[in-house]
Amino acid sequence: MTSVRTIVYPVGDLTKAKAFFGALVGAEPYMDEVYFVGYHADGQNIGLDPNGHRQGLTGPVCYWHVEDIKESLQRLLASGATLRQDVIDVGGGKLTALATDADGNVIGLVQVAEAGV
């Protein structure tokens, strides 16, 4: 089963973004590192990526949680998507990848070793 459960926002000023999203979500982050800040919000993971703009991201990326990231990425590429970021291990048993659809929309995939993230 695939579903969108993570949205990552590229941010220029992590301190300001944390203040804004903390107020929006109404909670403290579950992860607060210099490279990523994450919030849980009613079943959604909301992430702040201070490196996103340097990676060419201009807006939020929705990450589809999938059981087999390599197979899912290959299906997207076979359907005409362009590879933006191959599968990488971002730690904690989490794998991510990015593809771009025909309209230039960035689509994220995530595979998590444990359910619930």
Phi and psi in degrees as GROMACS dihedral restraints (atoms count N, CA, C in turn):
[ dihedral_restraints ]
;  ai    aj    ak    al  type     phi  dphi    fc
    3     4     5     6     1  -110.3    20    10
    4     5     6     7     1   147.1    20    10
    6     7     8     9     1  -160.1    20    10
    7     8     9    10     1   155.0    20    10
    9    10    11    12     1   -85.3    20    10
   10    11    12    13     1   115.9    20    10
   12    13    14    15     1  -129.6    20    10
   13    14    15    16     1    -1.6    20    10
   15    16    17    18     1  -135.5    20    10
   16    17    18    19     1   132.5    20    10
   18    19    20    21     1  -126.2    20    10
   19    20    21    22     1   125.4    20    10
   21    22    23    24     1  -114.7    20    10
   22    23    24    25     1   128.2    20    10
   24    25    26    27     1  -103.9    20    10
   25    26    27    28     1   128.1    20    10
   27    28    29    30     1   -74.3    20    10
   28    29    30    31     1   134.3    20    10
   30    31    32    33     1  -131.0    20    10
   31    32    33    34     1   145.9    20    10
   33    34    35    36     1   -89.9    20    10
   34    35    36    37     1   -33.5    20    10
   36    37    38    39     1  -126.6    20    10
   37    38    39    40     1   101.5    20    10
   39    40    41    42     1   -63.1    20    10
   40    41    42    43     1   -36.7    20    10
   42    43    44    45     1   -63.0    20    10
   43    44    45    46     1   -47.5    20    10
   45    46    47    48     1   -65.8    20    10
   46    47    48    49     1   -40.1    20    10
   48    49    50    51     1   -64.4    20    10
   49    50    51    52     1   -40.1    20    10
   51    52    53    54     1   -62.7    20    10
   52    53    54    55     1   -41.3    20    10
   54    55    56    57     1   -62.5    20    10
   55    56    57    58     1   -45.3    20    10
   57    58    59    60     1   -64.7    20    10
   58    59    60    61     1   -53.1    20    10
   60    61    62    63     1   -70.5    20    10
   61    62    63    64     1   -30.5    20    10
   63    64    65    66     1   -61.5    20    10
   64    65    66    67     1   -41.7    20    10
   66    67    68    69     1   -67.8    20    10
   67    68    69    70     1   -39.7    20    10
   69    70    71    72     1   -65.6    20    10
   70    71    72    73     1   -47.7    20    10
   72    73    74    75     1   -79.0    20    10
   73    74    75    76     1   -30.2    20    10
   75    76    77    78     1    76.4    20    10
   76    77    78    79     1    30.9    20    10
   78    79    80    81     1  -153.7    20    10
   79    80    81    82     1   163.4    20    10
   81    82    83    84     1   -81.3    20    10
   82    83    84    85     1   154.3    20    10
   84    85    86    87     1   -67.7    20    10
   85    86    87    88     1   147.4    20    10
   87    88    89    90     1   -82.3    20    10
   88    89    90    91     1   -20.1    20    10
   90    91    92    93     1  -138.9    20    10
   91    92    93    94     1   129.8    20    10
   93    94    95    96     1  -139.3    20    10
   94    95    96    97     1    88.6    20    10
   96    97    98    99     1  -121.9    20    10
   97    98    99   100     1   165.3    20    10
   99   100   101   102     1   -68.3    20    10
  100   101   102   103     1   -20.0    20    10
  102   103   104   105     1  -101.7    20    10
  103   104   105   106     1    -9.7    20    10
  105   106   107   108     1  -171.1    20    10
  106   107   108   109     1   138.5    20    10
  108   109   110   111     1  -126.2    20    10
  109   110   111   112     1   131.6    20    10
  111   112   113   114     1  -127.3    20    10
  112   113   114   115     1   143.3    20    10
  114   115   116   117     1  -125.2    20    10
  115   116   117   118     1   148.1    20    10
  117   118   119   120     1  -100.3    20    10
  118   119   120   121     1   128.8    20    10
  120   121   122   123     1  -138.6    20    10
  121   122   123   124     1    96.3    20    10
  123   124   125   126     1    51.4    20    10
  124   125   126   127     1    52.7    20    10
  126   127   128   129     1    87.4    20    10
  127   128   129   130     1    -4.8    20    10
  129   130   131   132     1  -107.7    20    10
  130   131   132   133     1   148.2    20    10
  132   133   134   135     1  -100.7    20    10
  133   134   135   136     1   126.5    20    10
  135   136   137   138     1  -114.5    20    10
  136   137   138   139     1   122.5    20    10
  138   139   140   141     1  -118.0    20    10
  139   140   141   142     1   150.1    20    10
  141   142   143   144     1  -118.1    20    10
  142   143   144   145     1   122.3    20    10
  144   145   146   147     1  -115.2    20    10
  145   146   147   148     1   105.5    20    10
  147   148   149   150     1   -71.7    20    10
  148   149   150   151     1    -7.9    20    10
  150   151   152   153     1  -102.7    20    10
  151   152   153   154     1    -2.3    20    10
  153   154   155   156     1   -59.4    20    10
  154   155   156   157     1   -43.7    20    10
  156   157   158   159     1   -64.6    20    10
  157   158   159   160     1   -38.4    20    10
  159   160   161   162     1   -65.4    20    10
  160   161   162   163     1   -23.3    20    10
  162   163   164   165     1   -90.3    20    10
  163   164   165   166     1     7.1    20    10
  165   166   167   168     1    88.9    20    10
  166   167   168   169     1     8.3    20    10
  168   169   170   171     1   -81.1    20    10
  169   170   171   172     1   134.2    20    10
  171   172   173   174     1  -112.1    20    10
  172   173   174   175     1    -4.0    20    10
  174   175   176   177     1  -162.6    20    10
  175   176   177   178     1  -178.8    20    10
  177   178   179   180     1   -62.3    20    10
  178   179   180   181     1   150.7    20    10
  180   181   182   183     1  -118.6    20    10
  181   182   183   184     1   125.8    20    10
  183   184   185   186     1   -87.1    20    10
  184   185   186   187     1   128.5    20    10
  186   187   188   189     1  -104.5    20    10
  187   188   189   190     1   122.9    20    10
  189   190   191   192     1   -85.6    20    10
  190   191   192   193     1   124.5    20    10
  192   193   194   195     1   -81.7    20    10
  193   194   195   196     1   124.3    20    10
  195   196   197   198     1  -128.1    20    10
  196   197   198   199     1   159.5    20    10
  198   199   200   201     1   -81.0    20    10
  199   200   201   202     1   -36.5    20    10
  201   202   203   204     1  -131.2    20    10
  202   203   204   205     1    98.2    20    10
  204   205   206   207     1   -65.9    20    10
  205   206   207   208     1   -38.8    20    10
  207   208   209   210     1   -65.7    20    10
  208   209   210   211     1   -43.4    20    10
  210   211   212   213     1   -67.3    20    10
  211   212   213   214     1   -41.1    20    10
  213   214   215   216     1   -64.3    20    10
  214   215   216   217     1   -42.1    20    10
  216   217   218   219     1   -63.7    20    10
  217   218   219   220     1   -42.0    20    10
  219   220   221   222     1   -62.9    20    10
  220   221   222   223     1   -37.9    20    10
  222   223   224   225     1   -61.6    20    10
  223   224   225   226     1   -42.9    20    10
  225   226   227   228     1   -64.2    20    10
  226   227   228   229     1   -44.8    20    10
  228   229   230   231     1   -63.7    20    10
  229   230   231   232     1   -39.0    20    10
  231   232   233   234     1   -66.1    20    10
  232   233   234   235     1   -24.2    20    10
  234   235   236   237     1   -88.5    20    10
  235   236   237   238     1     1.6    20    10
  237   238   239   240     1   112.8    20    10
  238   239   240   241     1    -1.6    20    10
  240   241   242   243     1   -68.6    20    10
  241   242   243   244     1   159.5    20    10
  243   244   245   246     1  -108.8    20    10
  244   245   246   247     1   136.5    20    10
  246   247   248   249     1   -70.2    20    10
  247   248   249   250     1   127.2    20    10
  249   250   251   252     1  -107.6    20    10
  250   251   252   253     1   -39.9    20    10
  252   253   254   255     1  -147.7    20    10
  253   254   255   256     1   120.7    20    10
  255   256   257   258     1   -66.9    20    10
  256   257   258   259     1   172.5    20    10
  258   259   260   261     1   -61.4    20    10
  259   260   261   262     1   126.9    20    10
  261   262   263   264     1  -131.7    20    10
  262   263   264   265     1   152.8    20    10
  264   265   266   267     1   -90.8    20    10
  265   266   267   268     1   116.8    20    10
  267   268   269   270     1  -100.0    20    10
  268   269   270   271     1     9.9    20    10
  270   271   272   273     1    99.1    20    10
  271   272   273   274     1   158.5    20    10
  273   274   275   276     1    65.7    20    10
  274   275   276   277     1    24.5    20    10
  276   277   278   279     1    78.5    20    10
  277   278   279   280     1    13.9    20    10
  279   280   281   282     1  -105.7    20    10
  280   281   282   283     1   130.4    20    10
  282   283   284   285     1  -113.0    20    10
  283   284   285   286     1   140.8    20    10
  285   286   287   288     1  -132.6    20    10
  286   287   288   289     1   159.3    20    10
  288   289   290   291     1  -154.4    20    10
  289   290   291   292     1   157.2    20    10
  291   292   293   294     1  -130.7    20    10
  292   293   294   295     1   140.0    20    10
  294   295   296   297     1  -131.6    20    10
  295   296   297   298     1   159.3    20    10
  297   298   299   300     1  -118.4    20    10
  298   299   300   301     1   130.6    20    10
  300   301   302   303     1   -82.0    20    10
  301   302   303   304     1   179.6    20    10
  303   304   305   306     1   -61.8    20    10
  304   305   306   307     1   -21.9    20    10
  306   307   308   309     1   -95.4    20    10
  307   308   309   310     1     4.3    20    10
  309   310   311   312     1    88.2    20    10
  310   311   312   313     1     5.1    20    10
  312   313   314   315     1   -74.8    20    10
  313   314   315   316     1   133.8    20    10
  315   316   317   318     1   -86.6    20    10
  316   317   318   319     1   126.9    20    10
  318   319   320   321     1  -115.3    20    10
  319   320   321   322     1   125.1    20    10
  321   322   323   324     1   -99.0    20    10
  322   323   324   325     1   147.1    20    10
  324   325   326   327     1  -123.2    20    10
  325   326   327   328     1   144.0    20    10
  327   328   329   330     1  -139.9    20    10
  328   329   330   331     1   137.7    20    10
  330   331   332   333     1  -122.5    20    10
  331   332   333   334     1   126.0    20    10
  333   334   335   336     1  -114.4    20    10
  334   335   336   337     1   134.3    20    10
  336   337   338   339     1   -63.8    20    10
  337   338   339   340     1   -33.7    20    10
  339   340   341   342     1  -113.1    20    10
  340   341   342   343     1   142.7    20    10
  342   343   344   345     1   -70.4    20    10
  343   344   345   346     1   153.6    20    10
  345   346   347   348     1    99.5    20    10
  346   347   348   349     1    -4.0    20    10
